Amino acid sequence: MDPISLFMAATAAFNTVKKLVEAGREVEDVLGQVGVWMGKVSELQAADSKKPGLFQRIGNGKSVEQEAMEQLQRREAVRKQHLEMMSMVKLRYGPQAFEDLMTMQRQIKLKRERELIHQQQRRRDMVGYAFAAIIIGLSVWALWGMIALAIDWKLNGVR
């Protein structure tokens, strides 16, 4: 998704959280929506730092100034939403609830980063194993061909 759509989705999730807190909804409902908002914010940050594809136009036809201004505007809006979300959750559920949420978020992020590194290592290993298997297969095939040719020459004589 493009950053503008992600920002709109994050804003919609934030507004939903705000309405849920104002309506006095249960912790599970509100924290679930906070999770949706955090997910959209995370996607937005990833989209802002994403490198363009091989055939994608760099900057999407925007000037450097325009792109920087849009990123600044989105970042500041998300920062304000984060502060407001933090104060809403702290007022409604106590100061420890938001701190626990942030601690869990950091732990999950670290776990996913470790899993990503492990997954990349496994992919590299699998490519290496496949390459080695191909080399060994070709070597055995070539060796078998040379032995068969040598036996044929031995039986029929070299022409």
Disulfide bonds with the S-S distance in Angstrom:
none
